[in-house]
């Protein structure tokens, strides 16, 4: 590991970002470095900026590479250039504030890489209305004994339900063993309503999945061979990797947008910082149209009211800590 290698200056549009220790190995499986990570994010710049634009963003930093310490950072790291934008968010439990990264330009992403960021975890709301989500996130989370084939089966059920609702779902691999489906929503509802709508949707997917979906609140109590449709990712300050975010693992996997007709054949392990740039160059950003397909939650909220009357409403959320 050449941790003392000379810094390099990367020209990113009209801005210059200095990258120190560019030869530091971040991903040992193939030996990819901090510079390789920065170049990867530049290769998918349009997509990752679209995924992050205007959103408060938690950074997952790995100062010595992904086999070392992981730092979850909500506040913008010190020393940022004056062109790096932030958004201030309030944490009511402690009555404290944090100025979080709010990406507007590819250079903001590359500067975050300079600060050892590997993963980008944005909120599902955008400034200036950060208390009103504009993104409903469907997180298909496999339990330890479930397979990716099980994830695929539940994804198809979710797709069917979305089609019946008239909602457009935008799938992507999670960067791990699961799958995410994003739906752009009108920025009219608060966190509680979006979460209730997400839970009502998860209940409908569960009904149609012949025992494959388990919505039990506590992970330890779920069927180990089931898929959890994690509606709770729509709670305030809950975040997951954005489209094109790398995951902090030795193989450098990428949370990659896929087409619905790829679901049955796409293997998440095939999407890494070594392979996604060529795919992006060929296909472009498969989520490019997401802002043009806005869904209204009214019908799902009717489902949520029905479930509540039947005693099957969403469990109460737990307060979040300001931990970084």
N, C-alpha and C positions, 0 to 999 in steps of 0.2 A: 504493500500500500504506500504510494508516494504522497503522503499527506503534506509534504513540503513543496509540491510542484508549483511552478510559477502561476500566478493568477492569469486569467484570460478575460478579455473584454468582448462581450457579445453585443452586437448591434441588433436591437429589437425595434424595428420601425424607426421612429425618431429618437429613441432612447438607447442609452448604453448601460449595460449591467455588468459589473465586474464580478467574476466567479472565482473565488479563492479555492484552493485545493481541488482543482478540476479533475485530477487523476485519482482522487480518493475512491476506492471501490465501495459502492453502495450495495450492489447486488452480486453476491459471490457465485451464484450458479453459473453465470457466463462471464463474470468479471466486469459488468457494466459499472461505469463511474458516475460521479456527480455531473461531469460534463455530458455524458451520454443521456442522463436524465433531463438536463436542460434542453439538449437538442431534441429529445423526444417531445417535450412539451411544445417546443417551437414548431415541430412537424404537425401537431394537431391543434395549433393555436386557435383557429376559428372555432373549433368544437369546444375546447375546454373553456375559452372565454365566454362562449354562449351559455355554457352550463353554470358558470360562476357569476356572470355579470349582475352587479347590483345586490348580491346576496352577502349577508354576514357570513364569514367563513372561518371555521376552526381549522387550524393547521396541525397535521401530525408530522412532527419533525424527528429526524434520526441523525443526530450530529456526527456520529461515527459510522453511519451505514445501517442497513436494516437489521443486522444481527446484534446491534448495540442498543443503547437506551432509546426509548421512545418517549417523546414529549408531546403532550396534548396542549396546544396553545390557542387560547381564545383571543387574547390581546395581541395586537400587532407587535412583533419583535422590535426592540429598540434599534435605532440607527437607520430607519427607513428613509429613502429619498423623499423629498417633499411632494413628488408626483404620485406616490403610492396612496390610493384613496382608502378611507376607512368609513365605517358606519358605527355609530354609538348605539349600543343595546343595553337595556336595563335588566338586572336580575333582582326581581322583587324580594325574593327570600332574604337576601342580605342587604337590600337597598344599595346595591353597588352597580357600577357601570363598567363596560369594556368597549374599547375601540377596536373593532375587528376588521380584518382585511375585507375589502369590498372591490373585487377585481373589475377593472374597466378596460384593460389593455394587456396584450401578451407579456409586456415587460413586467407587469405586476406579478405574473405567475413565475417568470424566470427569477425575479428578485426573491420570491419566496423560496425557490430552489436554492438560491445562494444562502439563504438562512436555514438550509438543511431540510426544507419541507419536501416530503415524498407524496403524502396524501392530502387531498383537499376535500373538506367536509362542509359544504355550504348549508345554510338554513333553507327551508322551503318557502321563504318569503323574500321579497326584494324591497330595497329602499325606494321611496321614503316610507312606504307602508309596511314596515317590518312586522307589525302585529297582525297582519292579514295575509295568510299564505296564498300563494298563487300556483303552488305545485302540490298535488296529491301524490304521495309515494306509496307504491305497493311493493312491499319487501317480502319475497318468498324465501324464507329462512329454513333450510333443512336441519332437522335434528340429527344426532350422530349416526343413526343407522339408516337414514334416508339416502337415496341415491339422486344423482342429477337427473336420471330418467323420471324420478318422482317429481322433481322440480318442474321439468318440462310438462308433465301431465297437468299439474296445477296451473301452470302458465297458460295452457290452452283453455282451461276452464275460465280463468280470469279474463282471457281475451273474449270468450263467448259472452260473458256477463257485460263486459265493457261495450261490446257491439250492440247488445240489446238496449243498453242505456243511451247509446248514441255518443259514447265517449271514445276518443282516440287514445290508445295506450302506446307508449314509446318504450320498448323493452331494451334492457342492457344486461350484460353479465355484471355480477357484483364485484368481480375481482377475486372472489373466493368461491364458495360452493353453491351460492344462491343466485337469485335473479331479482332485478329491480324492474318495475314498470312505472313510468312517470305519466301523469295526466296533468295537463295545464288546466287550471281552474280560474274562474273569475275571482278577482281579489276583493270579495264582498264579505267573506265570513271570517270569524276569529278562529283561534286554535281549537277551542272546544268543539265547535260545529264540524270543522274539517276532520277532527279525530273521530267524532261520532259517525260521520259519513263513511270514513275509512273502515270503521268497525262493522257497520252495516253491510258494506261490500264484502268484507272478509267472511261474515256470517253466511252470505249467499254463496260464496265460493265453497265454503265448508259444506253447505247443504248438497252441493252438486258433485262433491269430490269423493263420494263413497268411502268415507272413513279415512282418507289420506291426509286431511287437514285437521289439525288440533289447535284450538284457540285458547287452551288453558293458560291462565295468566302467568304462573310461575314455570320457568323452563324445566326445573327438576321434576315437575308433575306431568309433563307432556309425554305422549307416546314417543319413544326414541326413534321410531321409524316414520314419523309424521313430518309434514311441512307446516310451519307456523307462518300464517299470513299476518305479518307484523304491522297491524294498524297503528301501533304506538309510535312508529317512526314519524307520525304526523303531529306529535306533541311538540310544544315550543322548546327550542334549543336541542332537539334530537336531530342528529345529522348522520348522513351516510356518504360514502364516496360519490363524487359527482361523475358524470360521464367523462371518460378519458383520464380520470385519476388513476395513477399507479397505486398499487397496494404494497405496503411495506413487507415484502417477502423476498427471499433470495432469488426467485425466478422473475421478479419484476412483472407480475401480472397486471393487466389493465382492465378497469371496468369499462366495457366496450359496448356501444350501441350495436344492436343486431336487428335485422328484419324479422318479422313474424315468420316468414317462410324459411328462415334459417334455424329456428328454434330447435328442431329435431336433430339437426346435424352439427350445429356449432358446439365446439368443445371449449369451455372457458380457459383451459390450459393453453390453447393455441394463441391467445391474445396477450401479448407481452410488449414491452417497449421495443423489442427486436422485430416484431411483426406488424404491429398496428400502424406505424407510419405508412407502409406501402398500401395497406388496406384503406387508410384515410385518403391517400393520394388517388386511389382508384374510385372510391365510393363517395368521398366527401363525408360531411357530417350527417349521419342518418337521423339525427334529431333536429335537423335544421328547420323543420316546419312546425316545431312544437308550439311556438307562440301564436300560430295561426289557427290552432285547434282548441279553442277555449270551451270548457265544459261547465255547466251549471249544476250545483249540488242538490237542487230542490228535491229530486226524486229520491236520492240516497238519504236525505234528511227525513223524508217521509218513512223510508224503511227503518231508519234509526228510531223514530218515534214509535213505530209498530213494535220493534224489538224491546224498547223500554217498557211498553205496556205489558209485554209478555214476560217481563223480568229478565230479559237477555240483553240489556244495554251494555255499553262499554264500561269496564271498570274505571274507577277513579284513577287519575294520573298521580304520580309521585312528584314532589318538587325537585327541581334540578339545582345542582350546586355550581357555583362559579369556581372552577378548579384550576384555572390558569390565567 
